[in-house]
Amino acid sequence: MGVNTFILDRRTATLLIGTSRHAVGTLRRFFKLTELDDERAAELGAAEHITPSPAAALVMDISELPLAGAPDKPVAAHLVLGWDEGRGSVTDFGWDYLPRLGYAVRDQASGNYILHEERAGLLYPIDDQRARELDLLAAGGELVRRGQPRITACRSVKPYITGYAEAECTFDSGAGDRLLVVTAEGQLPPEAWFIGKRPMDVQRYHWNPADLSP
């Protein structure tokens, strides 16, 4: 099956979180990375320049999950991801470390989507109080931008295969993973170079003498 790519569309959707309304991005299934040609690559690049960049994005692919109020009747639900400024696409391989904000279920009467929280396989609508508990909304009611986590520690960096290094990192979310970095031959990024960056910021390394400064 492989890894699937989803691209940010120019169409937006209205997402209701408690009593507040928010315009969020929509993500449509795109070609696999192995299927890119020049035209498709250009479309992928153009998605990075969609402005304003949404704070969250709704995956148009459907998951079937039941509502807590009707557990025997699964409904069409859409995963909602926190979104980085300037991001144009995401893969479904761990969804590129983006936080999962919940699932959106379309209200048939209004056509808007209502954000739900999944607990034990059931969907519960998120009210204002729960949205604040989950840190989804700012004090003024704006949707908080929650994209990729920041790297807080890097325990080791070592050569992987030709042209790549592997770094064992910890994120400010408390999770951690091994990240692959494209490098030139003989260039190994120092551990300190990773600190404060997001996984999307460390995909490629070019040596800079300043990286070795204390």
MARMI-652590 format. One record per residue (C-alpha): x, y, z; residue in one letter. Coordinates in Angstrom, 3 decimals, decimal comma. Layout:
residues N
PAVEX         u         v         w  drenvex
PAVEX         X         Y         Z        a
...
//
This chain:
residues 214
PAVEX         u         v         w  drenvex
PAVEX     0,000     0,000     0,000        m
PAVEX     2,846     2,392     0,761        g
PAVEX     2,739     5,908     2,119        v
PAVEX    -0,009     8,234     0,888        n
PAVEX     0,412    11,973     0,373        t
PAVEX    -2,354    14,494     1,070        f
PAVEX    -2,127    18,003    -0,372        i
PAVEX    -3,618    21,221     0,994        l
PAVEX    -6,525    22,379    -1,164        d
PAVEX    -7,529    26,008    -1,684        r
PAVEX   -11,040    25,144    -0,566        r
PAVEX   -11,700    25,600     3,130        t
PAVEX   -14,298    24,140     5,472        a
PAVEX   -16,155    25,625     8,420        t
PAVEX   -15,408    23,780    11,648        l
PAVEX   -17,520    24,330    14,748        l
PAVEX   -15,709    23,923    18,074        i
PAVEX   -18,232    24,424    20,827        g
PAVEX   -19,931    27,727    20,041        t
PAVEX   -17,128    29,119    17,839        s
PAVEX   -16,700    28,877    14,056        r
PAVEX   -13,359    28,461    12,318        h
PAVEX   -12,184    28,253     8,710        a
PAVEX    -9,843    25,280     8,349        v
PAVEX    -7,961    23,824     5,414        g
PAVEX    -8,943    20,684     3,531        t
PAVEX    -6,568    17,903     2,532        l
PAVEX    -7,165    15,802    -0,563        r
PAVEX    -5,382    12,614    -1,480        r
PAVEX    -2,518    13,285    -3,872        f
PAVEX    -0,104    11,178    -5,884        f
PAVEX     2,440     9,032    -4,079        k
PAVEX     5,933    10,514    -3,871        l
PAVEX     7,147     7,817    -6,251        t
PAVEX     4,577     8,972    -8,840        e
PAVEX     5,613    12,622    -9,019        l
PAVEX     6,448    14,218   -12,350        d
PAVEX     7,350    17,867   -12,976        d
PAVEX     3,731    19,018   -13,194        e
PAVEX     2,686    17,214   -10,020        r
PAVEX     5,780    18,430    -8,176        a
PAVEX     4,907    22,001    -9,169        a
PAVEX     1,377    21,538    -7,784        e
PAVEX     2,851    20,185    -4,567        l
PAVEX     5,143    23,195    -4,289        g
PAVEX     2,322    25,658    -5,001        a
PAVEX     0,342    24,286    -2,053        a
PAVEX     3,079    25,563     0,281        e
PAVEX     2,236    29,125    -0,771        h
PAVEX    -1,486    29,005    -0,021        i
PAVEX    -2,254    31,984     2,199        t
PAVEX    -3,430    32,464     4,803        p
PAVEX    -2,021    29,203     6,078        s
PAVEX    -4,743    27,414     8,099        p
PAVEX    -4,225    26,583    11,764        a
PAVEX    -5,774    23,154    11,198        a
PAVEX    -6,676    20,969     8,237        a
PAVEX    -9,428    18,429     7,658        l
PAVEX    -8,620    15,182     5,824        v
PAVEX   -11,264    14,601     3,178        m
PAVEX   -10,849    10,819     3,322        d
PAVEX   -13,534     9,262     5,498        i
PAVEX   -13,246     7,144     8,617        s
PAVEX   -16,370     5,424     9,926        e
PAVEX   -16,816     5,944    13,651        l
PAVEX   -19,942     5,883    15,834        p
PAVEX   -21,261     8,836    17,789        l
PAVEX   -21,522     8,342    21,552        a
PAVEX   -25,241     9,064    21,302        g
PAVEX   -25,783     6,368    18,644        a
PAVEX   -23,047     3,734    19,080        p
PAVEX   -24,659     1,275    16,667        d
PAVEX   -24,634     3,662    13,693        k
PAVEX   -21,163     4,654    12,410        p
PAVEX   -20,987     8,026    10,674        v
PAVEX   -18,564     9,577     8,204        a
PAVEX   -15,808    11,272    10,204        a
PAVEX   -12,788    13,253     9,018        h
PAVEX    -9,513    13,426    10,921        l
PAVEX    -8,483    16,999    11,802        v
PAVEX    -4,770    17,768    12,060        l
PAVEX    -2,970    20,749    13,536        g
PAVEX    -1,136    22,544    10,742        w
PAVEX     2,245    24,281    10,345        d
PAVEX     2,617    27,737     8,841        e
PAVEX     3,695    27,337     5,210        g
PAVEX     3,056    23,581     5,062        r
PAVEX     1,508    22,338     1,830        g
PAVEX     1,206    18,578     2,289        s
PAVEX     1,397    15,697     4,723        v
PAVEX     1,837    11,943     4,509        t
PAVEX    -0,200     9,423     6,439        d
PAVEX     2,968     7,811     7,826        f
PAVEX     2,335     8,950    11,393        g
PAVEX     0,861    12,110     9,814        w
PAVEX     4,332    13,703     9,978        d
PAVEX     4,208    14,283    13,750        y
PAVEX     1,274    16,702    13,455        l
PAVEX    -1,146    16,642    16,410        p
PAVEX    -4,529    15,031    15,887        r
PAVEX    -7,132    17,505    17,101        l
PAVEX   -10,130    15,201    16,743        g
PAVEX   -12,657    14,144    14,137        y
PAVEX   -15,020    16,382    12,192        a
PAVEX   -18,557    15,173    11,494        v
PAVEX   -20,653    17,062     8,980        r
PAVEX   -23,925    18,547    10,131        d
PAVEX   -26,423    17,680     7,415        q
PAVEX   -28,590    20,713     8,104        a
PAVEX   -25,918    23,434     7,872        s
PAVEX   -23,175    21,695     5,891        g
PAVEX   -20,645    22,725     8,539        n
PAVEX   -18,411    20,306    10,418        y
PAVEX   -18,508    19,740    14,172        i
PAVEX   -15,323    18,755    15,978        l
PAVEX   -15,532    15,600    18,097        h
PAVEX   -13,165    13,882    20,464        e
PAVEX   -12,632    10,131    20,088        e
PAVEX   -12,705     8,186    23,343        r
PAVEX   -12,810     4,383    23,469        a
PAVEX   -13,946     4,220    19,853        g
PAVEX   -16,840     6,673    20,294        l
PAVEX   -17,108    10,301    19,165        l
PAVEX   -18,096    13,004    21,649        y
PAVEX   -18,751    16,604    20,530        p
PAVEX   -16,247    19,084    21,978        i
PAVEX   -17,901    21,918    23,897        d
PAVEX   -16,303    25,218    24,909        d
PAVEX   -15,039    23,955    28,259        q
PAVEX   -13,489    20,829    26,767        r
PAVEX   -11,900    22,893    23,969        a
PAVEX   -10,158    25,013    26,603        r
PAVEX    -9,022    21,916    28,483        e
PAVEX    -7,511    20,549    25,265        l
PAVEX    -5,847    23,910    24,501        d
PAVEX    -7,607    24,145    21,150        l
PAVEX    -8,771    27,744    21,539        l
PAVEX    -6,957    30,904    22,650        a
PAVEX    -8,395    33,254    25,260        a
PAVEX   -10,044    35,305    22,508        g
PAVEX   -11,645    32,227    20,941        g
PAVEX    -9,150    31,868    18,072        e
PAVEX    -8,059    28,416    16,974        l
PAVEX    -4,569    27,784    18,364        v
PAVEX    -1,964    26,800    15,785        r
PAVEX    -0,475    23,488    16,892        r
PAVEX     1,874    22,085    14,299        g
PAVEX     4,862    19,797    14,564        q
PAVEX     6,570    19,601    17,970        p
PAVEX     9,938    21,202    18,632        r
PAVEX    13,049    19,139    19,244        i
PAVEX    14,261    19,549    22,825        t
PAVEX    17,097    17,017    22,901        a
PAVEX    19,238    15,054    20,485        c
PAVEX    21,067    12,117    22,034        r
PAVEX    23,037    10,915    19,042        s
PAVEX    23,734    11,624    15,377        v
PAVEX    25,353     8,976    13,216        k
PAVEX    25,765     8,077     9,536        p
PAVEX    22,878     6,001     8,184        y
PAVEX    23,347     5,224     4,492        i
PAVEX    25,161     7,241     1,859        t
PAVEX    23,743    10,756     1,862        g
PAVEX    21,790    10,368     5,105        y
PAVEX    22,328    10,771     8,840        a
PAVEX    20,143     9,398    11,609        e
PAVEX    19,403    11,481    14,707        a
PAVEX    17,750    10,201    17,867        e
PAVEX    15,610    13,101    19,080        c
PAVEX    13,112    13,974    21,799        t
PAVEX    10,235    16,405    21,199        f
PAVEX     8,578    18,935    23,491        d
PAVEX     5,467    16,752    23,292        s
PAVEX     7,353    14,137    25,293        g
PAVEX     7,554    11,742    22,352        a
PAVEX    10,708    10,901    20,473        g
PAVEX    11,856     9,297    17,266        d
PAVEX    14,796     8,665    14,959        r
PAVEX    14,893    11,278    12,197        l
PAVEX    16,615    10,861     8,844        l
PAVEX    18,485    13,888     7,507        v
PAVEX    19,778    14,350     3,954        v
PAVEX    23,446    15,342     4,112        t
PAVEX    26,367    15,829     1,780        a
PAVEX    29,172    13,286     1,984        e
PAVEX    31,245    13,756     5,095        g
PAVEX    28,824    16,250     6,655        q
PAVEX    27,298    15,179     9,951        l
PAVEX    25,074    17,730    11,716        p
PAVEX    26,034    18,406    15,347        p
PAVEX    23,504    17,509    18,010        e
PAVEX    22,988    21,154    18,974        a
PAVEX    21,830    21,981    15,420        w
PAVEX    18,565    20,115    16,017        f
PAVEX    17,498    21,880    19,208        i
PAVEX    14,449    24,125    18,833        g
PAVEX    13,707    22,944    15,301        k
PAVEX    10,742    20,937    14,038        r
PAVEX    11,156    17,622    12,197        p
PAVEX    10,257    19,443     8,954        m
PAVEX    13,149    21,862     9,557        d
PAVEX    15,823    19,164     9,785        v
PAVEX    15,105    17,168     6,658        q
PAVEX    18,249    18,481     4,945        r
PAVEX    21,592    19,665     6,368        y
PAVEX    24,195    21,935     4,810        h
PAVEX    27,359    22,422     6,835        w
PAVEX    27,890    25,841     8,328        n
PAVEX    30,932    26,746    10,484        p
PAVEX    28,564    28,534    12,879        a
PAVEX    27,028    25,173    13,764        d
PAVEX    30,208    24,335    15,658        l
PAVEX    30,235    27,554    17,669        s
PAVEX    29,701    27,153    21,431        p
//
